[in-house]
Amino acid sequence: MRIGVLTFPGSLDDVDAARAVRLAGGEPVALWHADHDLKDVDAVILPGGFSYGDYLRAGAIAARAPLMQDVVARANDGMPVLGICNGFQVLCEAGLLPGALTRNSHLHFRNRDQVLTVERSDTAWTGDYATGQRIVIPVKNGEGRYVAADADLDRLEGEGRVVFRYTDGNPNGSSRDIAGVTSENGRVVGLMPHPEHAVEDLTGPSTDGLGFFTSVLKAAVAA
């Protein structure tokens, strides 16, 4: 399976995401923000970093990059898309996911290993997890506080679109401890923590993040 990894000016974790795809058994395909060519990939990852230096708002300029037009169109047709940290911000700014990511409530950059609870195991990116499972992956952000209107939060909860919650402490003040959400069809997922940094025992706090990448390979085959 060919999994695209989209690079913007200021992306930091694109190489790490590509390595995670390779470790899971997929073929990572480099995608460039200024192109209009998805190179026939089966899914796309928007990695972490500081796209366009986080000017204007984090992810706002990247959401309007040429290749994002193609990503949005394909996502609306059911292609799996994962947004990690800055990629989550881009997905919200592009309208593929609801809500917004704002400055951490304590106004500090937070970098630590974080416990998450898996709320949904039936999305394209979480099929190899169990609902209620706890996983440990790193979080590193300064604008990771997920917010939305109360009515929208109630709707997300009611529709089961919260995919991950922070457990044993909320690192950024996100509403209702929300760490990640999904689209209505479960094909698009965004989260602030970094699963690509938890795929090898040597370099991560666990290998719990590898399930994201093995899950989408299976979802692509099933589709």
N, C-alpha and C positions, 0 to 999 in steps of 0.2 A: 504494500500500500504506500502511496506517495502522499506525504504529509508536508504541506507548505509551511515555512516559517518566515513570516513577513518582517522585514527590517525597515525601520524608519531612521532618519537621522536622530541619534541619541539612544537608540536601542542598546541595551547592555547584555541581555540574557538570550539573545537569538542563538548563539553558538551552543549554549547550555541546553536550550530547548531542542535543537537539532540532535545533540548527543543523546538526549533522553529518548527521542524518537528512534534513533538507531539502536539503542540498548533494548528497546521494546520489540525490535524486529521490523520496524518500518523503514522507509526510505525518506530521509529529510530532503526537502527541495527548497532552496533559497529563493525567496521572493523579494522584490524591491518595490518600495512604496510608490515610485514614480512611474512604474510600468502599468500596462493594461493587459497583463498576461499572467493568469493563474497556473499556467504550465500543466494543465490537466491533473491537478492534485485532487485527492479524495477528501481532504480536510485541511484546515488552516489553523495555525497557532499565531496569535499576536503576543509577542513576548514582553517581558518587563523592561524597564529602563526609564528614560526621560525624553520621550519623543518630542523633537523640536524644542528641547530644553524646558518643557512644561510651560512655555509661554502661553499667555491668554488664560487657559485653564488646562490642567493636565489631561492630555488626550484630545483636546478640542481641535487642534490643527491637524493632527494625524488622522482624525476621523474623516477629514475632507481630502485626504490624499487620493490620487487617481486610482490606485489599486483597491482602495477601500470601497469604491463604487462597485467593483466586481465582486468583492467579498460580500457586501450587503446583498447583492442580487443573488449570488449563489446560496448564501445563508437562507434567504427567503424561499429558496427552492429545496432546502433541506440539507445542504452541506454542513457537516459538523465544524464548528468554530470554537476555539478556546482562547479566552483572553486572560492573561496572567498579569496581575498588578497593573502596570501601565496599559497593558492590553485590555484589562477589564474597564479601565477608564475610557479607552478608545471605543469599546463596544457600547458603553452607555452614551457617550457623546454621539455615536453614529445611529443611535436609536434601536440597536439590535437587542439591548437589554434595558430594563427600566431602572429608574433611580439615578443617583449621582455619587461620585466619590469626592469628598471634601477634606480639608485640612484635619489632621488628627486632633481629637478633642483636647489633648494635653499640649498640643503645638510642638511636639518633639518628633523627630524621626525615630521609628521603632524598628529594631533589628533583633529578632530572637527566634528560637525554635518554638513553634506554636502547636498546641493540641487543637484539632478540629474534630467535630462530630459530623459524620456523613448523614445528611437528612434524606437524600434521595440517591438510590443506587440504580436507577433505570434511565439515566441520561446517556447520551453518546459517549460521555467522558468519565462515567462513574460505574459502568457495568461490572467491573471487577472488584467492587467494594460491596459491603453489606450495609443496609440501612441501620443506623445506630453505631456503626464501627467508629472507633477513634483512631485517628492517624496523626502523625507528627511531621510537620514540614515547616521550613523557615518562613518567616514573614519579615519584610523589610520595606517600609514605606513611610512617607511623611504626609501623604494625602490619601489615606486608606479608609477613611470613615464613610461607611455606606449610609446614605440618607435617602428618604423618600417621604412623601406625605403619608400621614397615618392611614388614610383610605387606601393608598397604593400598597402600603405595607400589609394591611389587612387582606387585600386582594391577593398579594403574593403568597401570604401564609395560607389563605383559603384554597388557592390553586396548587399548593404544594410546590412552589417554585423556588423556595429556599433550599439550596443544595448543601451548603456547609454552614455551620455555626462555630464561632470561637468558643472554646471550652477551657476551663481553668484560667480564666482571665481574658478580657477583651483588650487587645493591644492598641486600639485606635478610637474607641468610642462608637463603633458602628451601631446603628439602630438594631435593637433586638438581637445583638451578637451575630449579625449576619456577616458571613465571610465570603459567600458566593451565591449566585442566583443563576437561573436558567430561563431560556425562552419558553414559550408556551408548548412547543413541540419537543423540548428536551434536547435539541441538537446544538444549541448555542449555550455555552457556560462561561461565566466570568467569575474569577475569584482573586482576592488580593494576595494570599500566600503563594509560595513558589514551589510547586511540585517538582519542577526540573532540577531543583537543588536537593532533592531527596530521592535519588535513584541509585546511589552507590554507597555502600557502607564506609568506604574510605573518605568520602568528601561530604556526606550529609549526616543528619541526625538519625536517619532511618532510610529504608528504601520504599517508604509508604507512597511516595509520589509516582512511582513507576506505573501504578494502576491506571492513572489518567491515560497514559500513552498506549498501554496494552488494551484498554477498554475501547478506545476509538478505532484501533485496528480491527477489532471484532465487530464493532458497529458498522464499519465501512464494508466489511465482507457480508454482513447480514443484509445490508441495503442492496 
